[in-house]
Amino acid sequence: MSDLGTLIGDLPGIGRPAARALAEQGLHTVGQLADRDWSQLAELHGVGPAAGCRLQAVLAENGATLQNPPAPRERREVVTRGATGTQAKDIRTHATAVDPAEYVAGLDPRRSREGAVLLEMFGEVSGEQATMWGPSMIGYGEVHYRYATGREGDTFQIGFSPRKADLALYGIQGFPRSEELLDRLGKHRRGVGCVWVRKLEDIDVEVLRELVAHAWESGPDGGSQGAEV
């Protein structure tokens, strides 16, 4: 997974004209695009919808977003249960041996409490052991995705990340009852493949449990999956 410090020109899928146009506006890293208005950036010569979607995807992976982001591009993808070990070269986030419970225990008090609640919930619903993916994502189950472009990789089926600014919830959208349940969830934001919650007190935790269970039971072929890492 690319981070907010990644140079825009180093991102796969971002052409030189787009990187140059953004650099001329003083925008050199992905993080500098957070909360920038996409409708204004899209007027720059060389900055097209494909670049916008790629940049928004990386921002979303790191808990940030463009204002008025471009609509996700239609794309067919195949998601299958189980890891294969085959993935795009630029994917740098992998499953690690870090103990998720120890990671959560080391967070600030509020996030540690919330992380413990989510660890128990996701574990009970899935029946799977939690696994750390990269430095901050906690996943359950393994899936392999392959886009129509040929880009592919291994990731987790459902999971979360107790980030400082927001709790990021992965793999719970795109299933038959997802929209209905999200509408009942409480205060949250939706991104590409991710739902953000500021704090658990803002939502109905029982609805979240139902949402997570529905996503898990729907399986990897039933809709959107965990974060692209």
HELIX and SHEET records of a PDB file:
HELIX    1   1 ILE A    8  ASP A   10  5                                   3    
HELIX    2   2 ARG A   16  GLU A   24  1                                   9    
HELIX    3   3 VAL A   30  LEU A   33  5                                   4    
HELIX    4   4 TRP A   38  LEU A   41  1                                   4    
HELIX    5   5 PRO A   49  GLU A   61  1                                  13    
HELIX    6   6 PRO A  100  ALA A  105  1                                   6    
HELIX    7   7 PRO A  109  SER A  126  1                                  18    
HELIX    8   8 SER A  178  LEU A  185  1                                   8    
HELIX    9   9 LEU A  200  ASP A  202  5                                   3    
HELIX   10  10 VAL A  205  SER A  218  1                                  14    
SHEET    1   A 3 GLU A  77  ARG A  81  0                                        
SHEET    2   A 3 MET A 137  TYR A 147 -1                                        
SHEET    3   A 3 THR A 131  TRP A 133 -1                                        
SHEET    1   B 6 GLU A  77  ARG A  81  0                                        
SHEET    2   B 6 MET A 137  TYR A 147 -1                                        
SHEET    3   B 6 GLU A 152  PRO A 162 -1                                        
SHEET    4   B 6 LEU A 167  TYR A 170 -1                                        
SHEET    5   B 6 CYS A 194  VAL A 197 -1                                        
SHEET    6   B 6 ARG A 189  GLY A 191 -1                                        
END                                                                             
